[in-house]
Amino acid sequence: MLIVAEDPDRILYLAIPHLVYNSFFQLEFPALMLQENSVKIIFYDIELERVIIWKE
């Protein structure tokens, strides 16, 4: 079953390692897709094992 059907009020975030965001998601197409689809993102540091930024 889809999360939307089970819990429509749930807010979903895409968790991305900070290094991946700084390389891949800064390219024109991925950046545009995130912006156009209003994707909420969590950037985390793999080595420190902690969240760096929550972006809504």
C-alpha distance matrix in Angstrom:
0.0 3.8 6.6 8.5 7.0 7.1 10.4 12.1 15.3 14.3 16.6 15.7 18.6 19.5 21.7 24.7 27.8 30.7 32.7 30.0 29.8 33.6 33.8 30.9 29.4 33.0 33.3 33.4 30.2 27.7 29.4 29.2 25.4 24.8 27.1 26.0 22.3 23.2 21.4 22.0 23.4 24.5 27.5 28.4 31.4 30.7 34.1 34.2 30.6 30.2 28.8 31.4 30.1 27.2 27.2 25.6
3.8 0.0 3.8 5.3 5.3 6.4 8.6 9.5 12.6 11.6 13.4 12.4 15.5 16.5 19.1 22.0 25.3 28.0 30.1 27.4 26.8 30.6 31.0 28.0 26.3 29.7 30.2 30.1 27.0 24.5 26.0 25.6 22.0 21.2 23.4 22.3 18.6 19.5 17.8 18.4 20.1 21.6 24.6 25.9 29.1 28.8 32.3 32.3 28.8 28.1 26.4 28.7 27.1 24.1 23.8 22.1
6.6 3.8 0.0 3.8 5.4 5.1 5.7 7.1 9.5 7.9 10.0 9.4 12.7 14.4 16.9 20.1 23.5 26.0 28.4 26.0 25.2 29.0 29.8 27.2 25.2 28.5 29.4 29.4 26.7 23.9 24.9 24.9 21.4 20.0 22.1 21.4 17.6 17.8 16.0 15.9 17.6 18.9 22.2 23.4 26.8 26.7 30.2 29.8 26.3 25.3 23.4 25.9 24.2 21.1 21.0 19.2
8.5 5.3 3.8 0.0 3.8 5.6 5.4 4.5 7.8 7.6 9.5 9.8 13.4 15.4 18.4 21.6 25.1 27.2 29.7 27.3 26.1 29.7 30.6 27.9 25.5 28.6 29.4 29.0 26.2 23.7 24.4 23.9 20.5 19.3 20.8 19.7 16.0 16.2 15.2 15.6 18.0 19.8 23.3 25.0 28.6 28.9 32.4 32.0 28.6 27.2 25.0 27.0 24.8 21.5 20.8 18.5
7.0 5.3 5.4 3.8 0.0 3.8 5.8 5.9 9.6 10.1 12.8 13.4 17.0 19.0 21.8 25.0 28.5 30.8 33.2 30.7 29.7 33.4 34.1 31.3 29.1 32.3 32.9 32.4 29.6 27.2 28.1 27.4 23.9 23.0 24.4 23.1 19.4 19.8 18.9 19.3 21.7 23.4 26.8 28.4 31.8 32.0 35.5 35.0 31.5 30.3 28.2 30.4 28.4 25.0 24.5 22.1
7.1 6.4 5.1 5.6 3.8 0.0 3.8 6.3 9.1 9.1 12.4 13.1 16.8 19.0 21.3 24.7 28.0 30.4 33.0 30.8 29.9 33.7 34.6 32.1 30.0 33.2 34.2 34.1 31.4 28.7 29.5 29.2 25.8 24.4 26.1 25.2 21.4 21.4 20.0 19.7 21.7 22.8 26.3 27.4 30.8 30.8 34.1 33.4 29.8 28.7 26.9 29.5 27.7 24.4 24.5 22.4
10.4 8.6 5.7 5.4 5.8 3.8 0.0 3.8 5.5 5.6 9.2 10.8 14.5 17.2 19.5 23.1 26.4 28.5 31.4 29.4 28.2 31.8 33.1 30.9 28.4 31.5 32.8 32.6 30.3 27.4 27.8 27.6 24.5 22.7 24.0 23.5 19.8 19.1 17.9 17.2 19.4 20.4 24.0 25.3 28.8 29.3 32.5 31.5 28.0 26.5 24.4 26.9 24.9 21.5 21.6 19.3
12.1 9.5 7.1 4.5 5.9 6.3 3.8 0.0 3.8 5.6 8.3 10.3 14.1 16.9 19.8 23.1 26.6 28.4 31.3 29.2 27.6 31.1 32.4 30.0 27.3 30.1 31.3 30.8 28.4 25.9 26.0 25.4 22.4 20.7 21.7 20.8 17.3 16.6 16.1 15.8 18.5 20.2 23.9 25.7 29.4 30.2 33.5 32.6 29.3 27.5 25.0 26.9 24.5 20.9 20.4 17.6
15.3 12.6 9.5 7.8 9.6 9.1 5.5 3.8 0.0 3.8 6.4 9.5 13.0 16.4 18.9 22.4 25.7 27.1 30.3 28.6 26.7 30.1 31.8 29.8 26.9 29.5 31.1 30.7 28.7 26.0 25.6 25.4 22.7 20.5 21.1 20.8 17.4 16.0 15.4 14.4 17.2 18.6 22.4 24.2 27.9 29.1 32.2 30.8 27.7 25.5 22.9 24.8 22.3 18.6 18.3 15.4
14.3 11.6 7.9 7.6 10.1 9.1 5.6 5.6 3.8 0.0 3.8 6.4 9.9 13.2 15.4 19.0 22.3 23.9 27.1 25.4 23.8 27.2 29.0 27.1 24.4 27.1 28.9 28.9 26.9 23.9 23.7 23.9 21.2 18.7 19.9 20.0 16.5 15.0 13.6 12.2 14.4 15.4 19.2 20.8 24.4 25.4 28.6 27.3 24.1 22.1 19.7 21.8 19.6 16.0 16.1 13.8
16.6 13.4 10.0 9.5 12.8 12.4 9.2 8.3 6.4 3.8 0.0 3.8 6.7 10.3 12.7 16.1 19.4 20.7 23.9 22.4 20.5 23.8 25.6 23.9 21.0 23.6 25.5 25.5 23.9 20.8 20.3 20.7 18.2 15.4 16.5 17.1 13.7 11.8 10.2 8.4 10.8 12.2 16.0 17.9 21.7 23.0 26.2 25.0 22.1 19.8 17.0 18.7 16.2 12.6 12.4 10.1
15.7 12.4 9.4 9.8 13.4 13.1 10.8 10.3 9.5 6.4 3.8 0.0 3.8 6.9 9.6 12.9 16.4 18.0 21.0 19.1 17.6 21.1 22.6 20.7 18.1 21.0 22.8 23.1 21.3 18.0 18.0 18.7 15.9 13.2 15.1 15.8 12.4 11.0 8.4 7.0 8.6 10.1 13.7 15.6 19.3 20.3 23.7 23.0 20.0 18.1 15.4 17.2 15.0 11.8 11.6 10.2
18.6 15.5 12.7 13.4 17.0 16.8 14.5 14.1 13.0 9.9 6.7 3.8 0.0 3.8 6.2 9.4 12.8 14.3 17.3 15.7 14.0 17.5 19.2 17.6 15.0 17.9 19.9 20.6 19.2 15.7 15.5 16.8 14.4 11.3 13.5 15.0 12.1 10.3 7.0 4.8 5.1 6.4 9.9 12.1 15.8 17.0 20.5 19.8 17.1 15.2 12.3 13.8 11.7 8.8 8.8 8.5
19.5 16.5 14.4 15.4 19.0 19.0 17.2 16.9 16.4 13.2 10.3 6.9 3.8 0.0 3.8 6.3 10.0 11.8 14.4 12.3 11.0 14.7 16.0 14.2 12.0 15.2 17.0 18.1 16.6 12.9 13.3 15.1 12.6 9.8 12.8 14.5 11.9 10.9 7.2 6.2 4.7 6.1 8.5 10.7 14.1 15.0 18.6 18.6 16.0 14.7 12.1 13.4 11.7 9.9 9.7 10.4
21.7 19.1 16.9 18.4 21.8 21.3 19.5 19.8 18.9 15.4 12.7 9.6 6.2 3.8 0.0 3.8 6.9 9.2 11.9 10.5 9.8 13.3 14.9 13.8 12.2 15.3 17.5 19.4 18.3 14.5 14.8 17.3 15.3 12.5 15.4 17.6 15.4 14.2 10.5 8.8 5.8 4.7 6.0 7.2 10.5 11.2 14.8 14.9 12.2 11.2 9.1 10.7 10.1 9.2 10.3 12.1
24.7 22.0 20.1 21.6 25.0 24.7 23.1 23.1 22.4 19.0 16.1 12.9 9.4 6.3 3.8 0.0 3.8 6.1 8.3 6.7 6.4 9.9 11.2 10.4 9.4 12.4 14.7 17.0 16.4 12.6 13.0 16.1 14.6 12.1 15.1 17.7 16.1 15.2 11.7 10.6 7.2 6.2 5.1 6.4 8.9 9.6 13.2 13.9 12.1 11.5 9.7 10.3 10.1 10.5 11.1 13.6
27.8 25.3 23.5 25.1 28.5 28.0 26.4 26.6 25.7 22.3 19.4 16.4 12.8 10.0 6.9 3.8 0.0 3.8 5.5 5.4 6.5 8.8 10.3 10.6 10.6 13.0 15.5 18.4 18.3 14.7 15.1 18.5 17.6 15.2 18.0 20.8 19.6 18.6 15.2 14.0 10.2 8.3 5.6 5.0 5.9 6.3 9.8 11.0 9.8 9.9 9.1 9.3 10.4 12.0 13.2 16.2
30.7 28.0 26.0 27.2 30.8 30.4 28.5 28.4 27.1 23.9 20.7 18.0 14.3 11.8 9.2 6.1 3.8 0.0 3.8 5.5 5.1 6.2 8.8 10.2 9.8 11.2 14.3 17.2 17.9 14.6 14.1 17.8 17.6 15.0 17.3 20.5 19.9 18.5 15.6 14.2 10.5 8.8 5.1 5.4 5.8 7.9 10.4 11.1 11.0 10.4 9.1 7.8 8.8 11.2 12.1 15.6
32.7 30.1 28.4 29.7 33.2 33.0 31.4 31.3 30.3 27.1 23.9 21.0 17.3 14.4 11.9 8.3 5.5 3.8 0.0 3.8 5.4 5.1 6.4 8.6 9.6 10.6 13.1 16.6 17.4 14.5 14.6 18.3 18.4 16.5 18.9 22.0 21.6 20.8 18.0 17.3 13.6 12.3 8.8 8.7 7.8 8.7 10.7 12.5 13.0 13.2 12.6 11.3 12.5 15.0 15.5 18.9
30.0 27.4 26.0 27.3 30.7 30.8 29.4 29.2 28.6 25.4 22.4 19.1 15.7 12.3 10.5 6.7 5.4 5.5 3.8 0.0 3.8 5.4 5.3 5.6 6.9 9.0 10.9 14.2 14.5 11.4 12.2 15.8 15.4 13.9 16.7 19.5 19.0 18.7 15.8 15.7 12.3 11.9 9.1 9.9 10.1 10.4 13.2 15.1 14.7 15.0 13.9 13.1 13.5 15.2 15.2 18.1
29.8 26.8 25.2 26.1 29.7 29.9 28.2 27.6 26.7 23.8 20.5 17.6 14.0 11.0 9.8 6.4 6.5 5.1 5.4 3.8 0.0 3.8 5.4 5.7 4.7 6.5 9.4 12.2 12.8 9.6 9.4 13.1 13.1 11.1 13.5 16.6 16.4 15.7 13.1 13.0 9.9 10.0 7.6 9.6 10.8 12.2 15.1 16.2 15.7 15.1 13.1 11.8 11.3 12.7 12.1 15.0
33.6 30.6 29.0 29.7 33.4 33.7 31.8 31.1 30.1 27.2 23.8 21.1 17.5 14.7 13.3 9.9 8.8 6.2 5.1 5.4 3.8 0.0 3.8 6.4 6.3 5.9 9.0 12.2 13.8 11.4 10.6 14.4 15.3 13.6 15.4 18.6 19.1 18.3 16.2 16.0 13.0 12.9 9.9 11.5 11.7 13.4 15.5 16.7 17.1 16.5 14.8 12.7 12.6 14.7 14.1 17.2
33.8 31.0 29.8 30.6 34.1 34.6 33.1 32.4 31.8 29.0 25.6 22.6 19.2 16.0 14.9 11.2 10.3 8.8 6.4 5.3 5.4 3.8 0.0 3.8 5.9 5.8 7.3 11.0 12.3 10.4 10.7 14.3 15.1 14.3 16.3 19.1 19.7 19.6 17.5 18.0 15.2 15.4 12.7 14.1 14.1 14.9 17.1 18.9 19.2 19.1 17.8 16.1 16.0 17.9 17.1 19.9
30.9 28.0 27.2 27.9 31.3 32.1 30.9 30.0 29.8 27.1 23.9 20.7 17.6 14.2 13.8 10.4 10.6 10.2 8.6 5.6 5.7 6.4 3.8 0.0 3.8 5.5 5.7 9.1 9.4 7.2 8.6 11.9 12.1 11.8 14.4 16.7 17.0 17.5 15.4 16.5 14.1 15.0 13.1 14.8 15.6 16.1 18.8 20.7 20.3 20.2 18.6 17.4 16.9 18.0 16.8 19.1
29.4 26.3 25.2 25.5 29.1 30.0 28.4 27.3 26.9 24.4 21.0 18.1 15.0 12.0 12.2 9.4 10.6 9.8 9.6 6.9 4.7 6.3 5.9 3.8 0.0 3.8 5.4 7.8 8.1 5.1 5.4 9.0 9.3 8.4 10.8 13.4 13.8 13.9 12.0 13.2 11.2 12.7 11.3 13.9 15.4 16.6 19.6 20.8 20.2 19.5 17.2 15.9 14.6 15.2 13.5 15.6
33.0 29.7 28.5 28.6 32.3 33.2 31.5 30.1 29.5 27.1 23.6 21.0 17.9 15.2 15.3 12.4 13.0 11.2 10.6 9.0 6.5 5.9 5.8 5.5 3.8 0.0 3.8 6.4 8.4 7.0 5.7 9.1 10.9 10.2 11.4 14.2 15.5 15.5 14.3 15.4 13.5 15.0 13.2 15.9 17.0 18.6 21.1 22.2 22.2 21.2 18.9 16.9 15.5 16.6 14.6 16.8
33.3 30.2 29.4 29.4 32.9 34.2 32.8 31.3 31.1 28.9 25.5 22.8 19.9 17.0 17.5 14.7 15.5 14.3 13.1 10.9 9.4 9.0 7.3 5.7 5.4 3.8 0.0 3.8 5.8 5.9 6.0 8.5 10.3 11.0 12.3 14.3 15.9 16.7 15.8 17.6 16.1 17.9 16.4 18.9 20.0 21.1 23.8 25.3 25.0 24.4 22.2 20.5 19.1 19.9 17.7 19.4
33.4 30.1 29.4 29.0 32.4 34.1 32.6 30.8 30.7 28.9 25.5 23.1 20.6 18.1 19.4 17.0 18.4 17.2 16.6 14.2 12.2 12.2 11.0 9.1 7.8 6.4 3.8 0.0 3.8 5.9 5.4 6.0 8.7 10.2 10.6 12.0 14.3 15.5 15.4 17.7 17.0 19.5 18.6 21.5 23.0 24.3 27.1 28.3 27.9 27.0 24.4 22.7 20.8 21.1 18.4 19.4
30.2 27.0 26.7 26.2 29.6 31.4 30.3 28.4 28.7 26.9 23.9 21.3 19.2 16.6 18.3 16.4 18.3 17.9 17.4 14.5 12.8 13.8 12.3 9.4 8.1 8.4 5.8 3.8 0.0 3.8 5.5 5.1 6.2 8.8 10.0 10.4 12.2 14.2 13.9 16.7 16.4 19.1 18.7 21.6 23.5 24.4 27.5 28.9 28.0 27.2 24.6 23.4 21.5 21.2 18.6 19.2
27.7 24.5 23.9 23.7 27.2 28.7 27.4 25.9 26.0 23.9 20.8 18.0 15.7 12.9 14.5 12.6 14.7 14.6 14.5 11.4 9.6 11.4 10.4 7.2 5.1 7.0 5.9 5.9 3.8 0.0 3.8 5.4 5.1 6.3 8.7 10.0 10.7 12.2 11.1 13.6 12.8 15.4 15.1 18.0 20.0 21.0 24.2 25.4 24.3 23.5 21.0 20.1 18.2 17.9 15.5 16.4
29.4 26.0 24.9 24.4 28.1 29.5 27.8 26.0 25.6 23.7 20.3 18.0 15.5 13.3 14.8 13.0 15.1 14.1 14.6 12.2 9.4 10.6 10.7 8.6 5.4 5.7 6.0 5.4 5.5 3.8 0.0 3.8 5.5 5.3 6.3 8.7 10.2 10.7 10.2 12.4 11.8 14.6 14.3 17.5 19.7 21.3 24.4 25.1 24.3 23.0 20.1 18.6 16.3 16.1 13.3 14.2
29.2 25.6 24.9 23.9 27.4 29.2 27.6 25.4 25.4 23.9 20.7 18.7 16.8 15.1 17.3 16.1 18.5 17.8 18.3 15.8 13.1 14.4 14.3 11.9 9.0 9.1 8.5 6.0 5.1 5.4 3.8 0.0 3.8 5.5 5.1 6.0 8.4 9.8 10.5 13.4 13.9 17.1 17.4 20.8 23.2 24.8 28.0 28.6 27.6 26.1 23.1 21.8 19.2 18.4 15.2 15.2
25.4 22.0 21.4 20.5 23.9 25.8 24.5 22.4 22.7 21.2 18.2 15.9 14.4 12.6 15.3 14.6 17.6 17.6 18.4 15.4 13.1 15.3 15.1 12.1 9.3 10.9 10.3 8.7 6.2 5.1 5.5 3.8 0.0 3.8 5.4 5.2 6.0 8.3 8.3 11.7 12.5 15.9 16.7 20.0 22.7 23.9 27.3 28.0 26.5 25.2 22.3 21.6 19.0 17.8 14.8 14.5
24.8 21.2 20.0 19.3 23.0 24.4 22.7 20.7 20.5 18.7 15.4 13.2 11.3 9.8 12.5 12.1 15.2 15.0 16.5 13.9 11.1 13.6 14.3 11.8 8.4 10.2 11.0 10.2 8.8 6.3 5.3 5.5 3.8 0.0 3.8 5.7 5.5 5.9 5.2 8.2 8.9 12.4 13.4 16.9 19.8 21.4 24.8 25.1 23.6 22.0 18.8 18.1 15.4 14.0 11.0 10.9
27.1 23.4 22.1 20.8 24.4 26.1 24.0 21.7 21.1 19.9 16.5 15.1 13.5 12.8 15.4 15.1 18.0 17.3 18.9 16.7 13.5 15.4 16.3 14.4 10.8 11.4 12.3 10.6 10.0 8.7 6.3 5.1 5.4 3.8 0.0 3.8 5.5 5.2 6.7 9.4 10.8 14.3 15.5 19.2 22.1 24.1 27.3 27.4 26.0 24.1 20.7 19.5 16.4 14.8 11.3 10.5
26.0 22.3 21.4 19.7 23.1 25.2 23.5 20.8 20.8 20.0 17.1 15.8 15.0 14.5 17.6 17.7 20.8 20.5 22.0 19.5 16.6 18.6 19.1 16.7 13.4 14.2 14.3 12.0 10.4 10.0 8.7 6.0 5.2 5.7 3.8 0.0 3.8 5.6 8.0 11.4 13.4 17.1 18.7 22.3 25.3 27.0 30.4 30.5 29.0 27.1 23.8 22.9 19.8 17.9 14.4 13.0
22.3 18.6 17.6 16.0 19.4 21.4 19.8 17.3 17.4 16.5 13.7 12.4 12.1 11.9 15.4 16.1 19.6 19.9 21.6 19.0 16.4 19.1 19.7 17.0 13.8 15.5 15.9 14.3 12.2 10.7 10.2 8.4 6.0 5.5 5.5 3.8 0.0 3.8 5.5 9.1 11.5 15.3 17.4 20.8 24.1 25.6 29.1 29.2 27.2 25.4 22.1 21.9 18.8 16.4 13.4 11.6
23.2 19.5 17.8 16.2 19.8 21.4 19.1 16.6 16.0 15.0 11.8 11.0 10.3 10.9 14.2 15.2 18.6 18.5 20.8 18.7 15.7 18.3 19.6 17.5 13.9 15.5 16.7 15.5 14.2 12.2 10.7 9.8 8.3 5.9 5.2 5.6 3.8 0.0 3.8 6.4 9.4 13.1 15.4 19.0 22.4 24.3 27.7 27.3 25.4 23.2 19.7 19.3 16.0 13.4 10.1 7.9
21.4 17.8 16.0 15.2 18.9 20.0 17.9 16.1 15.4 13.6 10.2 8.4 7.0 7.2 10.5 11.7 15.2 15.6 18.0 15.8 13.1 16.2 17.5 15.4 12.0 14.3 15.8 15.4 13.9 11.1 10.2 10.5 8.3 5.2 6.7 8.0 5.5 3.8 0.0 3.8 6.2 9.9 12.4 15.7 19.2 20.9 24.4 24.1 22.0 20.1 16.8 16.8 13.8 11.3 8.7 7.4
22.0 18.4 15.9 15.6 19.3 19.7 17.2 15.8 14.4 12.2 8.4 7.0 4.8 6.2 8.8 10.6 14.0 14.2 17.3 15.7 13.0 16.0 18.0 16.5 13.2 15.4 17.6 17.7 16.7 13.6 12.4 13.4 11.7 8.2 9.4 11.4 9.1 6.4 3.8 0.0 3.8 7.1 10.2 13.4 17.0 19.0 22.3 21.6 19.5 17.1 13.7 13.9 10.8 7.8 5.8 4.6
23.4 20.1 17.6 18.0 21.7 21.7 19.4 18.5 17.2 14.4 10.8 8.6 5.1 4.7 5.8 7.2 10.2 10.5 13.6 12.3 9.9 13.0 15.2 14.1 11.2 13.5 16.1 17.0 16.4 12.8 11.8 13.9 12.5 8.9 10.8 13.4 11.5 9.4 6.2 3.8 0.0 3.8 6.4 9.7 13.3 15.3 18.6 18.0 16.1 13.9 10.6 10.7 8.1 6.0 5.1 6.5
24.5 21.6 18.9 19.8 23.4 22.8 20.4 20.2 18.6 15.4 12.2 10.1 6.4 6.1 4.7 6.2 8.3 8.8 12.3 11.9 10.0 12.9 15.4 15.0 12.7 15.0 17.9 19.5 19.1 15.4 14.6 17.1 15.9 12.4 14.3 17.1 15.3 13.1 9.9 7.1 3.8 0.0 3.8 6.4 10.1 12.3 15.4 14.5 12.5 10.2 6.8 7.6 5.8 4.6 6.2 8.7
27.5 24.6 22.2 23.3 26.8 26.3 24.0 23.9 22.4 19.2 16.0 13.7 9.9 8.5 6.0 5.1 5.6 5.1 8.8 9.1 7.6 9.9 12.7 13.1 11.3 13.2 16.4 18.6 18.7 15.1 14.3 17.4 16.7 13.4 15.5 18.7 17.4 15.4 12.4 10.2 6.4 3.8 0.0 3.8 7.0 9.6 12.5 12.0 10.7 8.8 5.9 5.5 5.1 6.5 8.0 11.3
28.4 25.9 23.4 25.0 28.4 27.4 25.3 25.7 24.2 20.8 17.9 15.6 12.1 10.7 7.2 6.4 5.0 5.4 8.7 9.9 9.6 11.5 14.1 14.8 13.9 15.9 18.9 21.5 21.6 18.0 17.5 20.8 20.0 16.9 19.2 22.3 20.8 19.0 15.7 13.4 9.7 6.4 3.8 0.0 3.8 6.3 9.1 8.4 7.0 5.6 4.2 5.1 7.0 8.9 11.4 14.6
31.4 29.1 26.8 28.6 31.8 30.8 28.8 29.4 27.9 24.4 21.7 19.3 15.8 14.1 10.5 8.9 5.9 5.8 7.8 10.1 10.8 11.7 14.1 15.6 15.4 17.0 20.0 23.0 23.5 20.0 19.7 23.2 22.7 19.8 22.1 25.3 24.1 22.4 19.2 17.0 13.3 10.1 7.0 3.8 0.0 3.8 5.6 5.4 5.5 5.6 6.3 6.5 9.6 12.3 14.7 18.1
30.7 28.8 26.7 28.9 32.0 30.8 29.3 30.2 29.1 25.4 23.0 20.3 17.0 15.0 11.2 9.6 6.3 7.9 8.7 10.4 12.2 13.4 14.9 16.1 16.6 18.6 21.1 24.3 24.4 21.0 21.3 24.8 23.9 21.4 24.1 27.0 25.6 24.3 20.9 19.0 15.3 12.3 9.6 6.3 3.8 0.0 3.8 5.7 5.0 7.3 9.0 10.1 13.0 15.2 17.6 20.7
34.1 32.3 30.2 32.4 35.5 34.1 32.5 33.5 32.2 28.6 26.2 23.7 20.5 18.6 14.8 13.2 9.8 10.4 10.7 13.2 15.1 15.5 17.1 18.8 19.6 21.1 23.8 27.1 27.5 24.2 24.4 28.0 27.3 24.8 27.3 30.4 29.1 27.7 24.4 22.3 18.6 15.4 12.5 9.1 5.6 3.8 0.0 3.8 5.5 8.2 10.9 11.6 15.0 17.6 20.2 23.6
34.2 32.3 29.8 32.0 35.0 33.4 31.5 32.6 30.8 27.3 25.0 23.0 19.8 18.6 14.9 13.9 11.0 11.1 12.5 15.1 16.2 16.7 18.9 20.7 20.8 22.2 25.3 28.3 28.9 25.4 25.1 28.6 28.0 25.1 27.4 30.5 29.2 27.3 24.1 21.6 18.0 14.5 12.0 8.4 5.4 5.7 3.8 0.0 3.8 5.5 8.7 9.5 13.3 15.9 18.9 22.2
30.6 28.8 26.3 28.6 31.5 29.8 28.0 29.3 27.7 24.1 22.1 20.0 17.1 16.0 12.2 12.1 9.8 11.0 13.0 14.7 15.7 17.1 19.2 20.3 20.2 22.2 25.0 27.9 28.0 24.3 24.3 27.6 26.5 23.6 26.0 29.0 27.2 25.4 22.0 19.5 16.1 12.5 10.7 7.0 5.5 5.0 5.5 3.8 0.0 3.8 7.1 9.4 12.6 14.5 17.6 20.6
30.2 28.1 25.3 27.2 30.3 28.7 26.5 27.5 25.5 22.1 19.8 18.1 15.2 14.7 11.2 11.5 9.9 10.4 13.2 15.0 15.1 16.5 19.1 20.2 19.5 21.2 24.4 27.0 27.2 23.5 23.0 26.1 25.2 22.0 24.1 27.1 25.4 23.2 20.1 17.1 13.9 10.2 8.8 5.6 5.6 7.3 8.2 5.5 3.8 0.0 3.8 6.3 9.5 11.3 14.7 17.6
28.8 26.4 23.4 25.0 28.2 26.9 24.4 25.0 22.9 19.7 17.0 15.4 12.3 12.1 9.1 9.7 9.1 9.1 12.6 13.9 13.1 14.8 17.8 18.6 17.2 18.9 22.2 24.4 24.6 21.0 20.1 23.1 22.3 18.8 20.7 23.8 22.1 19.7 16.8 13.7 10.6 6.8 5.9 4.2 6.3 9.0 10.9 8.7 7.1 3.8 0.0 3.8 5.9 7.5 10.9 13.9
31.4 28.7 25.9 27.0 30.4 29.5 26.9 26.9 24.8 21.8 18.7 17.2 13.8 13.4 10.7 10.3 9.3 7.8 11.3 13.1 11.8 12.7 16.1 17.4 15.9 16.9 20.5 22.7 23.4 20.1 18.6 21.8 21.6 18.1 19.5 22.9 21.9 19.3 16.8 13.9 10.7 7.6 5.5 5.1 6.5 10.1 11.6 9.5 9.4 6.3 3.8 0.0 3.8 7.1 9.9 13.4
30.1 27.1 24.2 24.8 28.4 27.7 24.9 24.5 22.3 19.6 16.2 15.0 11.7 11.7 10.1 10.1 10.4 8.8 12.5 13.5 11.3 12.6 16.0 16.9 14.6 15.5 19.1 20.8 21.5 18.2 16.3 19.2 19.0 15.4 16.4 19.8 18.8 16.0 13.8 10.8 8.1 5.8 5.1 7.0 9.6 13.0 15.0 13.3 12.6 9.5 5.9 3.8 0.0 3.8 6.2 9.7
27.2 24.1 21.1 21.5 25.0 24.4 21.5 20.9 18.6 16.0 12.6 11.8 8.8 9.9 9.2 10.5 12.0 11.2 15.0 15.2 12.7 14.7 17.9 18.0 15.2 16.6 19.9 21.1 21.2 17.9 16.1 18.4 17.8 14.0 14.8 17.9 16.4 13.4 11.3 7.8 6.0 4.6 6.5 8.9 12.3 15.2 17.6 15.9 14.5 11.3 7.5 7.1 3.8 0.0 3.8 6.5
27.2 23.8 21.0 20.8 24.5 24.5 21.6 20.4 18.3 16.1 12.4 11.6 8.8 9.7 10.3 11.1 13.2 12.1 15.5 15.2 12.1 14.1 17.1 16.8 13.5 14.6 17.7 18.4 18.6 15.5 13.3 15.2 14.8 11.0 11.3 14.4 13.4 10.1 8.7 5.8 5.1 6.2 8.0 11.4 14.7 17.6 20.2 18.9 17.6 14.7 10.9 9.9 6.2 3.8 0.0 3.8
25.6 22.1 19.2 18.5 22.1 22.4 19.3 17.6 15.4 13.8 10.1 10.2 8.5 10.4 12.1 13.6 16.2 15.6 18.9 18.1 15.0 17.2 19.9 19.1 15.6 16.8 19.4 19.4 19.2 16.4 14.2 15.2 14.5 10.9 10.5 13.0 11.6 7.9 7.4 4.6 6.5 8.7 11.3 14.6 18.1 20.7 23.6 22.2 20.6 17.6 13.9 13.4 9.7 6.5 3.8 0.0
